[in-house]
Every structure is written in C-alpha cells, then in structure tokens.
C-alpha cells in the first residue's frame, strides 16, 4: 500500500495530508498548530501530526508531493513583468530576490523543513511536484464517489492557470481547457474584497455574506453590475473572462487594484477597513456576487458541454462560494455535484498526495458504496481524557464529567434550549475552513438575538455576518428547500416558505441593522436576509456524537437544528487543542464548554469574570 505525504506551503493556508493505499489517513492545516491564521510557513507541525497519527516515519513514505510547480510560477512572473515593462519595476525588484533566495530553491526548503521533523535518507526520498490546478482537481475527483466526472477548478492563480475544466475517469484525469493569468474570476472577486475594505485571501466570505444586504430591485445594483461587465470583466459564453488590466494592479504592482480608477468608476472611494458599511457597499457586493454566479454557471455549462458527464467535482478557492454552489444545484446542470471541503490551497496538499497515488504510481481506483473518502472531513488530531485532565489540573478548571453520553446530551441540549451558548469540542478536528461539529460553537437557531450575541459577544466580529445551521439529515427538508446532503456546509438553500415571516414592503429601504434584526423566520438566527441559509446536514454515520446532541435537542424542543459557528474568535484559527478551547471559552461570553465527556460552566471557573487574562491579540482578518 502506497504511503504518500502531500504538502502545500509558502503562499497561504499551508497544510499536510497523508494517504495510505488511496485512503485519507490524516490531514491538517498548519495554522491550527501555530495559531497564525492562513500561515504560509512550511507545515512542520501538520506533517508531524500526520506521521504520528499514522505511526509512520519519513523513510517509510513512498513519495512526498508538493502541490505546485515553482519553476512554472517563476516563468509566469518573468513573462508578466516582461509583458508589462517598464511598469511594475518596484514590485519586480521586491519579488525577484524572494524568488531567487527562497522559492526557486524549493527542493532545499522542503528538505530543510523535513529535517526539522526527523532524520531521513535524502537519497531514498521520492520528491514530486504537481501542477496547482491538477492538485485541486485531484483533491475533489479522487475522493468523490464518482467513477467518471467533469472537474471544474477556479481560484486566484496557480502557475499560469486560474481556472480549468478536466475530465476524471477511473484513476486518470485529463485536462481539457484552462483560463490563464492575468484573467481570473478568483482575482476579480478578491479585487472587490479589497475595494470593500476586507482582507484579500481571508475576507472573501465576508463579501459573500454582505451581498444579500444589497437591494436586488435597486437601480444601483443594476448599474454596478453593468459597470463590472462593461469596464472590468468581459464575460464570454464559455465562462472565461478577460479582465481590463488598466483597472488592476496585481500583475506588476503591490496592490490588487488602481484605487483612483475604481473610485472614479463606482463614484466612491475604497472603503477603509473597519469603516461603517453603507448601502452602496452592500449593493456593490451584491453586484459582484451576481456576476460571479453568472460566470460559475457559464463555466459549469461549458464543463457539461465538453465532457457530457452527469457528475461535477469542484475545487479551488472559488468553490467555497456556497451561494454560487447553491445556484448550480438549483439549476440542475449536473445530476450530482461534489465539492472538496478543503477546496482552497490547504486541500492542495491532499490533492497532491491523491494525484501521486493514482497518476504517478498508477494504482487502481476502487469505488465503494459511500458518500466520499473524506470521512466527514474529521481528519485532524483528537485528544484523550488524560490530555484534557492535564489541562484541567494546570488551569484549575472546574468541570463535571459524565459517564453516560446520553445524560451529557440531555444536559447540554437543555442549556442550548435555554439560550445558552456552548463550545463543543469532540474527536478529530476538521480539515478545511469550516467547523462541522467537532470544533464548533453552538446556539439555539430559534432565538432571534442569537446571531447578534454570537457576533458581538463571542466572535468579536462584524455584526452583519450570518451563521449557518447544523440540521439532522433526517429533518433537512422540514426546514430547507434542499434535496441533497450538504455535510460540508458548501451549499446555500432557501428556508421553506411556510417557515418565513412576511416582510414589510419597504424592507430593502430599511437601514442595514433594521433589516438584519427584522424577524424573517422561526429559525431566525440561521436565516439570511434573502431567506437563504448555508446548510450543514449532520449524519449519524460520520459524526454520531454531534448527531446525538442535535437529536436530543429535537426531543426537547421539536427542532432538529442548531446554530453552528467555528470555535474561535475573529482573526484566530479554529481551536485545535484542549487548551485552545478552554482559553477561547474563558476569553468570551460563552456559557458552557463541552470537551469529550467534560462539561464546564463559565461561572464555576476560577476568576471567570477576568476575560482579559485569557485574551490573545490576533491579527484582524
């Protein structure tokens, strides 16, 4: 059985994944260990974890695979500067020494990073490099349940490619079409992320969350949409885009856009980070989201045309745009859609390992009767009773330990039903950007104030941002117009009409905060302004403990649904260890923490009112 380590690093979202015989044995992002969000550092800790989890050492691996081809990237850098010369000289002078000192000598960097972990025989190590979009494609197709599938990858940029259409069949992937830099849907979306005052490579989901605050019937949204398509992006019928470089600066400059030109185009300047959000910002967010959905739809239709497949696999950062995914689902372009839960660069590590297994070693691909090979994305470290006990003693934590898990569920469900907020820490940590019930903060979806409380008192983040529901798969259709499973929170779907409240005629003209707090449904805290929700369906097979908790909540309340948000505060990666969880619990207004069979009540903890003692300053995202 081939044992393969995949690595993504040096750009953003460094990660490692280890496969054994084509099965995903372990995968984790480096940020979870170092506590530096989206870190680009070589994933020493993530690799250590993967080796420890599997009991392997480096000399036992059949291959180590990097998710990128640095020489192709360097070629793109040189050709881009040459094409735009003499523009971009300052950027060129800054970038080239970094490339010559670091990224050109990537083999040495990888070897040095591996040496930090353990001694290995360099002569015996097979080190492979894979093209970026092939890593993305492999990360989705080779873990999917499909024998054959169209594969669509969309992100900012890999080496040259910014989007690709491929065909997967058995143990092979063939690339059919690519869109090349500087023309990129991912970079277009990131440019609007920047212009609206959010951070590129981490704030795109905020832009997506802001879009429904726009007024869909307003002339302003129509005007902005028209400007985007006439001035910034020429959208072709096959979904390819041509970006007008006179408005962008990412090719040769040090910023995403030419701010003065954008200000003239949209008649307002770039929003400063943390500045007040105005209606025009919401309307522009809605416009770019609609354009993005149109482009993704056209790309999907083209993928369907050139492959004639009933199945679609999606990966790349843009595949995390769950609103666009929801539209694809509604339009039924494909019979089946599978999206890699770690669709961004972190998932490239897994794709690299999978590609080596099937494409380099030509191993046979055997399909089994299961949803996918991701085991619910619960691929990170878990912690024993002993490890939690050590943390308890060190910090004098006060807890109640339950011998019966059913009793624990009954007690915790009652607290959630009583509007308490609960940190829920169980089993193996999730791989990818979403907390899926093992490193989650939970609340009552029926509580109209829950969204506000979670944003302002727990997460310390912008108040406009929505929250997702975790719903029992058995009850999903009772709440949402969704007829497929959504275990990875990657599809939005409408809340059932019978659960909605009637909105006033002037709803879209109300100020942002009035719109937000207006009653929309009986599961208010997970119902976004457009009556949509980003859904996680919870399955007993992949997460029995989380399923049991929500089922007990249903027994007590009649609602098999809770609010689920990631266990962290703004700017912090999702918690990994028992200490991370306890510190986060103590630094916020969370009421209860549950770690495995241990339950902690905030007011029982020593010095529980001194939140500042536990707070850590994280860089704002």
N, C-alpha and C positions, 0 to 999 in steps of 0.2 A: 504493500500500500504506500503510495507516494505521500511524503510529508513535505509540505510546501509553506514557506513563510512569505506573505505579501506585505509590502511596505509602501506607505505614502508619506511624503515628508518634504520639507524645505519650501513649501508655498503657503498653504494654510490647511488646518484640520489634519495634522499628522496622525497616522494610525497604523496598527499592525493587525494582521489576520493570519491564522494558521489553519490549513486544511489537511485532513488525513483521509486518503482514499476518496477524495472528492467531497467529503463531508466537512462542514464548517465546525471546527472544534472550539475555536476561541477567536474573539475579535474585540478590539477596544481602541478608543481614541486617547492619544497622549495627554490631551487637556485634562482628562478626568484625574490623572495622577499628579500632574504638576500644578493644577488649579489655574493655569493660564489659558483662557478661552481662545479657541481656534489656533493654538500654538503651531508653529511651523517647525519646531525643533525635531531632530531625529528621535523617533519614538522608542527610546531606550526602555522606559517603564512599561509601555504597551507590549513590547517584544518580550521582556522579562515575564510579564504576566502570561502571555501566550505559551511560552516554553514551560512555565511552572504548571499551568493548567493541564497541559498535555503530557508532562513528565519527560519532555524531550530536551536534548541539548543541540547546539548549533551543528555539531558534527554529524548528527543523525538526520539532518534535513536533506532532502533530495534537491532542493533549489531554494534560493532566496530571490524574490522577484520585486523589482521596483516598478511603480505604476506609470512611469513617464520615460520619454527618451530625451535626455538633456541636450544631446547634440542637435537634434531637430529643433528644439526650442531655441538654442543658440543661433541656428541658421535663420529662424524666423526673426529673432532680434536684429541680427545684422542686416537682413534683407529689408526689414521695415525701416530701419534708420537710413539705409541707402536710398530707399524709395522716397522718403520724406526729407532728405537732406536739402538745405542745411538746417532745417528745423530740428529741434529736439537735441541740440548739441549738449546742453546741460544734463538732460536726462541720460544721454548716451555716456557721458563722462562719469556719471554716477553709477550706471548699471554695469558697464563693461568690467571694471575691476572686481566687482562682486562675482560676476560670472567666471572671470579668469581664476580668481582665488578659490571659489567655492564650487559653483555648480558644474563647471567644466570638468572638475576632478571629483565627480560624484562617486566613482568607484572607491576612491580613497576615503571619502567621507563616510560611505556606508561601512567599509571595512573598519574604520576607526570607531564608528558607533557600535558595531557588533562586538569589538574588542572590549568596550566598556561593560558589556554584559557578561561575557565569559570567553575563555581561550578557545580558539578553533583553528583547524588546519586550513589556511587560506587556499592552498593548492587543491584541496578536495572540495571546496565550496563552489557550487554552480550558481553564478550570479547572472540574472537575466534582467533585461529592460523591455518594457512593453509600451506600445503607444497608448497615450492617455485615453482616447475615446474607445479603444479596444478594451482597456481596463474597465471603463464604465459599462460598456456593452456586456462584457463577461460577468460583471457583478450582478447584473439583472438576469440575463438569459440562463446562465449555468446553475443558478439556484431556483429558477422558476419551475413550475410543474409541466412545462410545455415541451413536446418533442421537437416542434418547429415553431418559430415566431419571428415576426418583424421586430426589429430593435431600433428604438429611437433614443439617441443621446443628445442632450442640449445643455451647454454650460457657458461659462465666460470664454475660455480658450484653453486648449491643451497645448500641443506643439504648434500646429497650424490650424487644426480643426476646431470649430466652435459648435458644430452640430453634425450628427451623422445618422444615416439610415443604413442598417445592416440586416442580414437575414441569418438567423440561427437555425441550425438543423443538426440534431444529434449532438455530436461532440465538436461541431465546427461552426465558425462564424465567418461570413463573407461580407466585407464592406461593399456597399453599393454606391452611396452618394455622401459627399461631405460638403459642408459650408466652411469657408476659410476666413481666418483673421484678415483684416480688422472688422469684418462684418459678423455680428454676433448678437443673438437675442439676449443671451445672458449679460453681455456688457451693456446693451441698451437698457435693460431693467436695472442694472447696477448704477448706470448713469442717473436714472431718476431717483434711485435710492439716495445717491449723493446730493442731488439738487434739492430734494425734500428734507435734507438735514439728518439723514440716518447714515450709519457706517456701512461702507461697501464690504461685502463678504460676510456680514453678520446681520445687517438691518433689512435685508430684502423681505423677510417675513413680516416686518413691521409695515412696509409699504403695502404688502398684500392685505394686512389687517386694517389698514387705513382706507383702502379703496371703497368699501361699502358705505363709508360716511359721505361719499360723493352723491350728488343729486343726479340720478340717471336720466331725468327729464330736462335737465338744465341745458341751456344753450352753451354754457361754458364748457361742459364736458364734451359736447359735440365739437366745439371749436378746438379744444385741446387735442382731441382725437384726430381731427383733420390736420392740425399743425404737425403732429407726430408723423403722420403718414405722408404728408406732402414735403416736409422740410428735413426731418431727421432720418426716417426709415422708409425706403421704397420696398414694400412687401410684395413679393412675387407669388404667383398662383401655387407654386410648389412649396411655399413656406420659407424659402430662402429670403434673406433680407440684404439690402445694400444700405449701409449707414453713411450718411453725408459727413465726411471727416472734418469738414470746416467747423463743425459744432463740437467735435470731440477732441480730447487731448490725451487719451490713454495710450495711443500708439507710440508717441515720442515725448510726451510731457510727463509732469509729475502729479497731475490731477486727472480725474475722469473726463471733465468737460471744460469747455471755454465758457466760463460763468457769465461774462458780459453778453455774449451772443445768446445764451439761453435766457437771460433776463430780458433781453430785447424781444426774443421770440414769444415768451409767455407773459410778458408785461409785468413781471415781478421778480425780485432778486432771489437767489438761493436762500432757502430757509436755514437759519443758523441752528446748529444742534441745540436741543432743549428749548428753543423758542416756541412761543404759542402756535398751536396749529389752527390755521384759518380755513374757511370753506374752500378757498381756491386751491389750497394744498390737497384737500380731500378730493376735489374734482379732478385735479391733475393725476392723483394716484389712481382714481377710477379709470381715467382715460388710458393710462399706460397698461393697467391690468387688462382692460378690454382688448387693447391691441395685442398684448401678449397672448391672450386666449385665442385670438384670431390666428396668430402665427402658429401656435402649437397645433391648433386644429388643422391648418393647411399642411403642416409637416406630417401630421398623422395620416391625413388623407393621401398624401404622396407616398408615405410608407406602405399604406394599404395598396395603392395602385401598383407599386413596383414589386411588391412581394406576394400580393394576393393571399396573405395569411389572415386567419381568423383571430390570431393572437398578437398582442403587442406587449413588449417589455420596454420599460422606461428607466433611464438613469441619467446622471448629470445633475448639477445643482438646480436647474430649472424644473426638473421632475419633482422637486419639493414644493412646487407651486400647486397646492392641493385644490385651489379654486379652478385652475385650468384643467387639472386632472378630473375634477367633478364634471366639468363641461364635456370632456371627452367621453366620460362614462354615459352621460345623458344622451349624447348624440348617437351612441351605439355604432360608431365607425368600426370598432372591433368587437367581436363576441366576448373576448376575455382580455383583461389588462392586468399586467403585473408590474409593480414599481418596487425597485430596490429601496428598502427603508433607510439605508445609509447611502442615499443617491449622490451626495456630494463627494468631495475629494477623499474623505475618510473611507468611503466604500471602495475607492480605487485600490486600496490595499487588498481587499477581498477579491476584487475582480482580477487583480494581477495574479494572485495565487490560483484562482479557478482557471484562468487562461493557461497558465503553465501546465496545470494538471491535464487539461483536455487538448490544448493546441500544441504545446511543446512536447509533452510525453505521450500524446495521442491515446490517452486512457479511454476506455469505453464508458459511455454515459448511460446509466440505468435509471429509468424513471420509476418512482414508487408512487403509490396512491396516497399522496399527502399534499398539503397546500403549497409548501416550498421547503427549501433546505435551511431556512433562517431560524427555525425553532422559536418563532415569536420575536426574534432579534435579541433574545436573552443570552448573550454570548460573552458578557464581561465577568468580572470577579464576583464571587459571593463570599460571605463572611460567617464564620461559625459562632456558636453560642459562646465558646471560650473567648474569641476575639471581641465580641460585644461585651462580655463580662469584664475583660481587661480595661476596656474604655470606661465602663461603669465605675470601676474602682478608682481609676485615675482621676475622674472628674466628679466623684462623689454623686453620681447620678442616682435619682430615686425612681424606682420602677416597680411595676407589678409583672411577674412572669406567669404566663398562662400555660397550664399543662394540656388544656383542651383547646384546639384551634377554633372549634365551633363557638365556644364561650367567648374567646377573644373577638371573633367576628360580631357576635351579638352585642358586646360592649362597645366596640368601635363604631358599628353601624348606628347604634343609638346616639352616640356623640355627634356623628355626621348629621343625623336627622334633627338633632338639637342645634344645628347651625354652627357646630364647632369645626375648626379646620385641622386636618390631620396630615402629618407627614407619614408616608407609607414606604417602608424600606424593606424589601424582601428579595431573597435569592440573588440570581445573577443580574448584573447591571446591563441595561440596554445598550446596543450598538446603534449609532445613528443619532440624529438631533432630537428625537422625541422620547420623552419618558412614557413608558407604556405599562405602568402599573407595578414596577419594581423599585423605581426611584421617583415617586410621584407625591404631589401634594393634592389632597382630596377635599372636596366640599359638596354641599347639597345643591344640585342643579336647580331645585325649585325655589331656592332663596333668591329673591330679587336683588339683594345687596351683596351677594357673594362675589360677583365679578369686581365690584368696586373694592371690597375688602381685600380680596386676593391681590389685586394690582397695587394698592396703596399701602397696605399694612404688612403684606407678606413678601411680595416680589419686589417692592420698591421700584416699580417701573411705570411707564406711561399708562394713564388711566383708560385710554381708548382701546387698549389691546384685548382681543377676545380670548375666551377659554374654550377648550374642547371637552366634549363629553366622552366618557367611557361608558358604553352601554352593552349589556349582555347580548350576544349574538341572537339569542332566542327572542329578545324584545326589540331589536333594532327597528323592525318595520312598524312597531307601535308608535315610534317617535319620529322616524325619518323616512323620506321617500328614497330609500336605498335598498336595492335588491341584490347586492353582493356583499361579501365580507370586506371589512376595512380594518384589518388588525394593526396596521402601522400608522393610522391617523393621516393617510395620504389622499383621502377624498373628502370633498365637502358635498353635502346634500341638503335639500330643503327640509325644514321641520314640517311635519304633517299639518295640513291646513286646519284640521279640527282642533289642533293644539294652539293655534295662533290667536292673538288678540287683534281686534280691528284697530287700525292706525288712523289717526286724525288726518283730514285732507291736507293740512299744511305740514305734514310730518317732515318732508325733506327741506322745508324752510326753517325748521327749528334750529337753534344753536346746537353745536356738536354734543355738548353734555346733556342737554334736554333730550335729544334723540337717543343717546346711549341709555339713559335711565328710564325711558318710557317703556311701560310693560308691553312685551311682544308675544310671550307665550307662557305656558305653565312650567316650562324649563328655561326660565328667563336667562339664567347665568351662562347658558351654552348656546343661546340663540343670538346670532349676529344681527346687525341692522337690516340685512336683506333677507332675514328669516333662514339663513344658512347655518350649518354647523360643520366643524371639522371633526369627523367621527372616528373613534376607535371602537371597533367591535371586540368584545372580550370573550375568549374561547376557553372552555374548561380544559381542553387538551393541552394548550400551550402555557396557560397561567392559572392553575387550579385555585391557588390561594386568593388571587385577586378576584377571580370569578365567584368564589365562595363569599367574599366580603360583600360584593355588589348584590349577590343573590340574597344575602341576609338583609341588606338594606331594602331590597324589594319586598321581602317578607314583612318587614316592619312598616313600610311606607306605601307599598304598591308600585313603586318606581324602581325599575332595574337599571338605573342610570345615575352617575355621579359626575361632578366636575373633576377633571384631571389636568393638572399642570405640572411641569417639570420641577423636581425638588432642587431648587436653587434660588438665589436672588439675582437681580439684574447684574449682568456683567460676569457672573460666576458660572463655570461649567456645572453640569448636573453633578450632584454629590456622588461619591464613589464609596468611601469607607464609613464605618460607624461613627468615627469622629467627625467627618464632614457633615453627616446628617445631624448629629447632636449639636454641633456648632451652629449650623444653619437654623435649626429649631430654636435654639436659645437666643439667636440674634433677631428673630422676627416675632410677630404676634400669633404664631401658630399655637394651637391649644394643646394638641396631643402629638406624640411621636410613637410610631409602632415600628420596631426593628425585630424581624423574625417573630419570636413569641414574647418579646418585651414591650410593655406599654408604659410610656412616660407621660405624666400630666404636667403641664408647664408650671402650675402654681405649687407643685410639690418639690420643684427643683431648688437647690441652694442658690440664693442670690438671684432668683428668677426675674426680678424687675430690672436688673442691670444688663440691658441688651447690649450697651456699648462695649462691655467687656468681651463679648463674643463676636462683635462685628469685624469683618475684614473688608478693606477697601479694594474693590475690584474696578478695573478699567471699564468705564461706561461703554456699552455696545450700541 
